[in-house]
């Protein structure tokens, strides 16, 4: 999996509601429905109201993604929420203006697509910016948790100035690198881009009479659960007046289970995330939690004094924490390596087949080679879409000049931000980056699977080892990871958006400009939101805190491994790492060998790895979300398909936006008035005796 070693926006496959919409739309020609509506010019698709709404929603979703990044790193697809809320806000706006008689331009599906593209581009920087991974991994807070490589040359604390500058010089290269290939990807290769296709069907459905009625009901449902989730977060805040206080530390399964991080923490966010994520992801998380915290860690802790010093701190990487972190890294690397080779192989094979069969008119083997009746009925749609997609060309020279110019600027700027990252390291990255960006964009079109963090880890190991331990190799590797991740992430995101624009008749120019504006907004908004978290929560990044940022420690330790090798590992940890590395590859190979029908019963190694170092509490939350959706589907499948994503989005958005007022309260020095904490009966007696000593 990807994006902070987890389920990311592009990995989570089409939800049931979008599948249902897609099936309904495929019964008849979509473009026949919109035949009477004129397609606005690309300039008219870029409206002031669209970017105003995108700014508001971009800030909202940045808070949500940032909170997810700093808690577990699991980020579900927010495309449905972005499209739905964008439709609701502008539709309400235009309806009001229409009644007032001053409406100049109606709301179109093309403008809706521009909003969705801009919002996702804005909030996407909260992930690719590395605030929960490589960027925060440079900080002193994370460095102190590793006794190795924490000298001044390998530490850089967050600051608004350099974070914004860094993102501005590295976040646009990926956009320019794939612009010349848009026709090849969308028209010639006919890549499916499942997430982009699902979003397009969703937006198309909103702008039909029946779809508009359903969207109105969905927004109403989202609003109810948004309000509930926000108020629930506010209510919980009153009881968190100290460490380990509140509903988030409720030992629902008993105190012994709580000590091993098995409990339900009443998080509306992760119940909502569980409703969006596939069942297999949630079950895989729970299996990983049981394997690690239920079996392995208690057994390893019994060997305290033999495998590692008995007086070692629980958070030291030379103690039990070292096993948790490095075994998880081994599984993540094993899973990433397997999928990298698999997707790269499919990419190369697909390109080979495309050019081999070019003369016969066959397309990539991503579906049936012969046109099905459904495909034949869509030929009118394809004709209209292709004509408009090729109408507004983006000159190739713009892409080349843009890429070269930004590359030169960043080669000058980045060494001033990170003196450990030499200009020639950057030159090497930029030489290989377009090819890797193409591979990632092509692979996500085939499989809906982005390997951005895998490419980032490749940069960590290569540049870190090249720089060396004595020349700030740890920091150089983390910075190189950021450069690479931003390039390949934005490249695959833009091609997904091109696919959405192709299917909604939005101009490639408006898509490109919307992505640039959204990325620019994200480069400013995301660092500011992170800075708010950083200043408001003083225990940010500390294990066991409200925002432990677990992936920051993982990325830093990957960089340490790349620079210093395996000398930092505790006893027998390397052997266990080998076992789990090979095991992750074997499980993936078994899943592919058995086929889709049987593979859905085999856990995902990447998802299993996340609880290894984080605990199982969020996995329990997500499984409860899955259980709610499962029962709802059994009772009323149609209603669950239609409103499940809206309920989940409301739970995520309400709890996520509560972090804004809670951060402001923390910065203002306003603390919760109550500490609700749970003790064993024995501890409670001791506390009572201390608080109320017997008077003689």
N, C-alpha and C positions, 0 to 999 in steps of 0.2 A: 504494500500500500504506500500511499504517498502523502505529501504535504505534512510535514512534521511527523513522519513515521506513523501515519494514522489514516483513518478514513477521511478523505478530503472532499472538496466541493465537486471535483470531477469524477471521483472514484465511485461515489454512491450512485447506483444505477437508477434508472427511471422509476419513479414512484408509481404505485398502483393507479392513482388518479390520472397521471399523464399517460400511462399505458391505455387506460380506458378512453381518454380523449383521442389518443392517436388512432385507436381502432375505429371510433365513430367517424373521425374525419376521413379515414381511408375508404370508407364506403362510397363516398362521392368525391368529385373533384373539388378541392379546396378553393382553387382560384376561380371556379365557376360561381361560387358563392359571393366572391368579392368582385365579380366581373364589372358590375355597375359602378364601382368606386374607383375614382381616379387615384393613381399612385403619385404622391407628391414628389417634387424634385428633392435631390439630396440636401439642398440648402434648407428646404421647408421642413425636413425631418429633424433638423437640429434647432429646436426651439428653446427660448429662454426658460419657459415653464418646465420643459423636460429636464434641463440641467439644474434648475432650482430644486425640483423634486428629487433628482439624483443626489444632490448635495445633502438634503435632509436624510434620505434613506441610507446614503453612504455613511454618514456619521452613526446612524442607528446600527447598521450591520457591522461597522468597524468595532463598536463596543462589544457586540455579540461575539465576533470572531476573536477579538483580543482576549475576552474572558475565557473562551474555549481554549485558546492557545496557551494561556497561563495556568490553566487547571489541568487538563489532560492532553491537549493537543489534538483531540478528535473533533474534526470540523465537518459537519454534514453539508449537503448541497442546499444552498439558500436561494437558488435560482427561482424556485416556485414562489417563495415569499417575495422576492424582489419584483418579479413580474406581476404578481397579484397586487401588492401594495402600490406599485407604480400605476397600474391600471386604475385602482380605486381613487388615488389622490388626484390624478389628472382628470379622470371622468367626473369626479365631484366638482372640480374646478370648472371644467367646460360646461357642465350642466348648470351651474350657478350663473356663468356668463351668458349662456344661451337664454335663460329665463330673464336676464337683465337686458337682453337684446344687444349685447356688445361682443358676442363671440365672433372672432375674425377667422379662426382656423379650427376645424373640428379635430378631435383626437383620433389618430389612426393607429393601426397596428405597427406601422413603421416607427412612429414616435414612441410607442410602448417598447419596441425592441431597443431603441436608442437608450431609454431609461434603464432597462434591464442590463444592458451591456455596460453602461456607465457605473451603475451601482455595484455590480459584481467586480468590475475593474478596481473601483475605489476600495471596497472591503477586502479584495484579494491581496492588496499590499500588506494588510495586517498579518497575513500568513507568510507571503514570500519575503517580507521585510525582515523575518527572522527574530521577531520580538519575543517569541517563545522558544527559539532554538539557537541558531548560530550567533545572532547579534547579542542577545542577552548572555550567551555563553562566554562572551569576551569579558564580562563584568567581574569585578572583585568579589561580589557576592557568590558567584558560581565558582570562581577560581579558588576561594577559600575552602570549598568542599573537596578539592583535589590537592593533595600535598605536593604533587609534581607540577612542574611548569607553571607556577604561579608567580614568577618574577615579574617585574614591571614591564618587560618587553612583551609579555604574553597576556597583559591585562589592559583593557580599555573600558572605562566606565561610560554608561550612556550619557549623552548630551544632545539636546534638541538640535543644535547647529549642525554637528557632523552627521547625525542620523538622517536629517532631511537632505543634506547635500549628497550623502552616499546614495540614498534612494533615487534622487533626481538624476544622477549620472549613470545608474545601472539599470533602471527599470524600463527604459524605452528601447533598448537595443533589440530585445526579442521581438518587438512589434515590427521593426523595420526589416528584421531578418527573414520573416515569412511572407511579407507582402507580395514579393514577386511570384510566390508559389501558390497564391490563393486559387487561381484558375485550375492548376494541376490538381490540387487537393480536392476541390469541391466539384468541378465540372468533369475533368478528365478521369481522375481516379474514382470519383463518386464515393468517397469515404462517408461512412454513416454518421460519425460523431453523435453517438446516442444522446448525450446530455444536451447538446445544441439542438438536435432534432426534437427532443421531448419539450424543450423550452419553446421552440417555434410552434409546435402543436398547441401548447398551452396558450400562447399569446393569440394565435389564430382563433382559438375557441372563445376567448374573451370578447372578441369583436363580432361575434354572431349574436343574434337576439337571444337564443337559448343560453349561450355561453355567458352573456352579460348578466342574465338573471342568476345563474349559478355562481358567478364571481361575486355578485352582491351578497349572496347568502354566505359564501366562504369568508368574505371580509368581515361580515357580522360575527361569524363564529370565531375568527381569529381575534377580533377585538375583545370578545368576552373572555377568552383564555389569556389574552395579553394583560387585561385588567386584573384577572385573578392571580396570574403569575407575579405581576408587579407588586400587588398588595401582599402576597404571600412572602415575597422577599423582604418587604418593608416590615412585616410582622416578625419574621425571623430575626431581623437586625436587633430588635429590643433585647434579645436573650444572648447576645454574643459579646458580653462585656469582659472578655478575658480569653486566654489561650484555652483551647479545648472546650469552649462553651457553645451552647446553642443546639438547634436541631441538627446542624451539620455534624455534631459529635454524639448523636443519639445512638446508644448501643442496642439497636433494635434486635440483634440476634444474640445478645449476651455480651458480657464484658470480655470474656476470653476471645470470642470471635472479633470483638471490636479491636482488641490488641493486635490481631492479625489482619486488620483493615477489612473485615467482613461486616458491613452494616449498611443500612439504607439511610442516606443523608438528607432525604426530603428535598432534593434538588429538582426543581421544575425544569431547569435547562436540560439535564441529562435524561429525564423521562421523555421530554420532547425529542431529543436527539435519538433516543431508542425507538421512537415511533417512526422516524424517518429512515434510520439505518436498516438494511436488510436483516432478517432474523439471524442469518448465518454469522454476521459480524458480531451481533450482541452475544450469541451463544459462544462464539470463539473467545470473546473477552472473558466470559465467565469461566470457560474451561481453562484458560490461561491463568486466571486468578486462583482457581482451585489447585491447579498443578503447582503453582509457585508458593503462594501464601498458605495454602492448605497442607501441602506435602513437603516441598523442597526446602523452603526457608526454615521451618521448624527442625528438620533433620540436620541442616547445616549448622544451625545455632547450637544443636547438641554437641557439635564438634568444636565449640569455642574453646580456645586454649590449645588445640591441636592444629587446626587448619589456619587459625588466625588468633592474634593475641586476645586474651580474655578481657583485658582492660580497654580494648579498642572502642571508640565511640560508635554508636549504631549508624551514624551518618558518614563514617569514614570509609573511603574506598579501599582501605586495607583490611576492612572488616566485612560484616555481612552485606553492607551496602555495595561493596565491590562485586560480589556475586550477583546481586540484583541487577546492577547496571550493566555489567559486561556480558552476562548471559543474554540479557535482552538485546544488547547491541549485536551479539553473534546471530541471534534469530533474525533481527532486522536486516543485517547484511546478507545472510543466507537467502532470505526471501527476496531482497532487492536484487541480488546477483542473478537468481533464477529468472525472475520476471524481466530483468534487463536483457538477458540473453534470449528469452522467449520472444519478447516484443521486438527486439532488434532483428531476430531471425525472421519473424513474420513480416516485418517491415521490408527487409531485403528480398524475401521471397515474393511479397506482393508487388514490389517494384519490378522484379524480374518477370513475373507473370504479365504485368501491365504492358511492358514493352515487347514481350514475346508475342502477345496476342493483339498487339495494337492494330495490325493490318486486318485482322478478322473481326474487329469491332467488339471483342469481348472485354469485360471489365474485371476488376479485382475479384478474387474469390472470397468476397465477404458475405456472399449470399448465394442464391441459386444462380447458375450461369445463364439459364434461359429465363426470359422475361415471364414473370407470372401474370395472371389476369389482373391482379391489383396494380402491378407496375405498369401494365399496358393502359389501364384507366387513368394513371397519373401522367401520361405522356403530355397531355395538354398543360398540366401544371409545370412539368419540367421545361417545356418549351417557353412558357411565359417567364419562369424564374431564371432560366439561362440567359434569355434575351436582356432582362433587366440587370442581372448580375454582371454581364459583360459591358453594359452600357456606360456606367460611370467608372472608368479605369483610373487606377492610381499609377501614375508613371513610374516605371522601374527606376529611373534616375533619382526620383525622390527617395526611394528606399535605399539606394546605394549611397547617395550623398548623406542621408540621415544617419545611416549606420556608421559610415566612416567618420563623420563629424563628431558624433557622440562618442565613438571609440577613442578618438584623439583627445577629446575633452576629459574623458574618464581616465585615460593613461597619464594625463598631467595631474588630475585632481586626486585620484585614489592614493597615490604614494604620499600625498600630503596628509591624508586622513589616517592611513595606516603605513607608516614608514617601513614596516616589515614586508609589505606587499610591493615588490619592486616592479618597475614599469615593464620589464621583459616578461614577468609572470603574466601580467595582464595581456600583453601582446599574444602570448601562447593561448590563453583562454579565448581571446576574441577570434583567433584563427580557427579554432575548433568549434566555437560556439554555434555558428550558423548550421553546421552539419548536425550537431546534437539537438539544436532547436527543431530542425526539420524532422529528425528521428522521433522526437517527443511528440510533435504535432501530428505526424503521420501515425505513430503508434496509438495516440489517444483517439484518432479518427477510426482506427480499426477496432480497438478494444475498450474505449472509454477509460483507459488506464494511463495516468500521467506518472512519469518516473522522474519528476523534477528533483525530489530530494535524493534520489539515487545518483543523479548526475552531480548534485551538490556534494555528496559524500565522496564521489570520485575526485572532485577538485580538492577536498580536504586532504585526502591521502597523498595525492600527487604533488600539490603545491607545498603542503606541510613538510613532506619528506625532502623536497627540493630545497626549501628554505633552511631546514635543519633546526635543531633544538637551540643552538647558541645564537641564532639570528631571529628569534621570535617566530619560529615555525608554527606554533600552535595558533597564534593570532593570524598569521598569514594564511593558514589553511582555512580558518573560519571565515575570513574576509573573502577568500577565493570561492568558498562555498556560496556566500551571498551573491557574488557576481554571477556565478553559473546558474544558481536557482532562479534568480530574477529573469535571466534571459530565456531559459527553457520554459518557465512557467507562463510568462506573458505570451510567448509564441504559441503554446497550445491553447491558451485562453482565447487569443484572437481568432485562431482558426475555428474554434467552437462557435465563436460569435459570428464569423463569416457564414457558417452553416445555418445558424439561426436567421441571419439576415437574408440569406438565399431563399429560405422557406417562407419568409414573411414579406418578401419583396422590398426589404430595406436595402438601401444602396451600400455597396462596399465602402464608399467614401464616408458616409455618415457613420458606419460601424467603426471605421479606422479612427475618425476624429473623436467619436464618443469614447473609444478605448483610450486614446491619448489624454483626453480631458479627465476621464475617470482615474487614470493612472496618476496624473499630475495631482489631482485632489487627494488621492490616497497617499502620495508621497509626503503630504503635509499633515493630513488628518491622522494617519496611523501613528506617526511619532508623537503627536500631541496627545493622543489617547493613551499611548503607552507611558508617556511622561506623567500623565495624571495618575495612572496606576502606580508608577514607580515612586512618586512623591507621597501618595496617599497611604500606601500599604508598605510599611517599613520592613515587614518580614517577607516581601516579595522574593521568590526564588528559594526560600528556605523549606526543606522537606517537612511535610506535616502542616504547613501553613495553609491559609485559604487559597493562595496562588503560588504553588510550589514550582511552576515552570519546569516540569520534569525533563522536557526535551533539551533544555539549555545545557543541563549537566551531561546528557547523553552525547550531544554534539561536541561539547568540549572534550569529553573523554575519547571520542573517536579521533579528534585532532591530536590528543596526547599519544594515542596508540600509533597514529601515523608518523609521529615525530620520534618517539622514544621506544617504540616496540612494546613487548609484553612484560617488561620488567616491573611494571606497576601492579600487576595482577597478584592477588593473594593465592595461597597454596591450592592446587587442584582446580583453580578457576579456569585456567587455559584448557585443561582437559574437558571440563564441562562445556566450555565455549565451543570447542570442536564438535562435541556431540550434538549440541543444539543447532550449530551452523549447518551441519550435514543433515540433521533432522528436519530443519526448515526446508531445505532443498528437496529432501525425499518426500515430504508431505505434499509439496507443490507438484512434484512429478506424479505422485499417486493421484492427486486430484485431476490432473490433465489426462492421465491414462484411463481413468474410470469414466470420463465423460461428464457432461453437465448434470444429468439426472442423479447420478450417485455422488458427484462431487459436493452437492449441496448438504450432504451429511458429514463432511469432513471439515474440521475447523481450519481457519486461515492463520498461518503462522505469524503474519505481521500483527494481526489483531490479538493473538495470544500473547505476544511479546509485551504489549503496552502495560498490562497489570503487573508484570514481573517487577517493575521498579516503582509502580505507582500505588498498587493496592487494588482491591476489588470493589470498593464502595460505588464507584461510578458505573461499573459493569452491572451491579445489582440494580441501580437506577435505570439503566438502559434496558435491561431485561424486563423490568416492570413496564416500561414503555411499550416494549414488544408484546408483552402479555395483554396489555390494555387493547392494543390494536388487533391482536389475534382474536380476542373475545368479541370485540366490536364487529370484526369481519364475519365471524360465525353468526352473530345475531342479525346483522344487516350489512351485507357486503357492499351494496351500492352506496349506502350512506357513508360507510367507512372509507371507501375509495375516494369519494368526493370531498369529505370533510376531514379525514385523518391528517393530511398535510397542513390544513389550516389550523387545527387544534395544536399540532406539534409546533408549528411556527409561532403561534401565540404564546405557548409555554416558553419557548426559547427567547423570543423577543422581549417579553415582559420581564423575565428574570435578568436577561442581559442588560436591558436599559436601566434596571435598578442600580447597576454598578455606578452609573453617573451620579445620582444623588448620594449614594453611600460613599463615593470617593470625595465628593464635596464636603460631606459631614466629617470625614476623617481629616481632610486638610484644614477644616475649621476648628478642629480640636473637640468636636462633639462626639462623645463616646456613648455606646449603648449603656443603659442604666442597670441591666440585669445580667448576671452570669448564671446560666442554667447548665449545671454539670452533674454527671452521674458517677456515683461511687459505689464500690462494693459495700456490703453490710459491715465488714470488719473496718474498712477505712472510715465509714460513716460514724461508727462508734468512737473511733480515735478522734475524729474531728469534733464530735459532740463533747467529748471529755476536754478537749483543748479549748473549745469555745465557752463551755459552761463548767468550769472546774468546781468540784464539791467544796462547799465552804465548811470549815470546821467550827 
